[in-house]
Amino acid sequence: MPTTLTRIQVTQTPALRDALELAAEEWPGVPRSELVARLAVEGGQSLAAVRAARRVARRRALDETRGIFGPDVYPPGYLDDLRKDWPE
C-alpha cells in the first residue's frame, strides 16, 4: 500500500520470530507487518513505563534520604575549604 511514511526493513531473527508468534496469538488474523508495528509500539510503551518507574524510584530515594546528614557533616564554608587547593 502506498505511503508517504518512512519504511524500515526488519530481519526476522529467532527472537523476533518468537515475538511474532506470541503476537499472532494475541492478535489473530493480523498481517505480520502490522504485528511488527504493534510489537514496536507495545515495546515503546513498556520502555516508557519502565523509565517512569525508575524516575519515581529515584525521587522516592531522594525524598527518603533528604536531610539524613546533619549540619555537622558539611559545616559552613566546607566548599571554600575544598576549593583552596584547586588550580586556577
N, C-alpha and C positions, 0 to 999 in steps of 0.2 A: 504494500500500500504506500503510495507517495506521501512523503512528509517533508517538512522544512526543518525538522528537528535533527540534531546530530545523532548518528547511529554509531554503535560500537560493535566490535566482534568479541565474542567470548568463547574461549576454548573449553570444551566440556571435559574437565578433569574428573577424576574419580570422586573427589569431594563435591564438585558441582553436580555430578550425576546423582549422587546420593541425596543432595538437597532438592534436586528436581523431582526425584521420586517421592520424597516427602510432600513437596508442594503439590504434585499431581494428586496425591491422596487428599490433601486439604482442599484443593480447588479442582475437582474433576472436570474434564472436558475443556479446560483452558489450554490454548496453544502454548507450546514450550517457550516461545519468545516472551509471551506475557507472564509465564511463570517466572522467568529470569527477572523481568521487571518487578514483579510483585516481591520476589525474594530480596531484590536490592532495596526496595522501599521498606520492607519489614526490617531488613538489616540496619538501614539508616535510622529507623525509629528506635530500634533496640540500642544502637550506639548512643543516640541522644538520651535515652533513659538512663543508660549506664553513666554517662557524663553528668547528668543532673544528680544522680545518686551520689557520685563522687563529690560534687560540689556541696551537697547537703552534709555529707560526712566530714568534709574539711571544715565547713562552717561550724558544725557541732563540736569538732575537736578544738577549734579556736575558742569557741564560747566556753567550753569546759575548762580550758587551761588559762583563760584570761584572768590575770591578777593572782595567779598562784605563787609568783615570785614577789616577795615583799619588797618594800622600798630599800632594804639593806643590800639586796643582791646587786642592784645597779645604783650606786649613790649618785647624787647630783654631780655633774661635771665629768663623769667617767668617760664619755666620748672624747672630750677635750684632752683628757689624760692619755687616752689611747693614741690620739692623732698627733701628739707631740713628737713621736718617733717617725712619723711618715715623712718621706721626702717631699719636697715642694715642687 
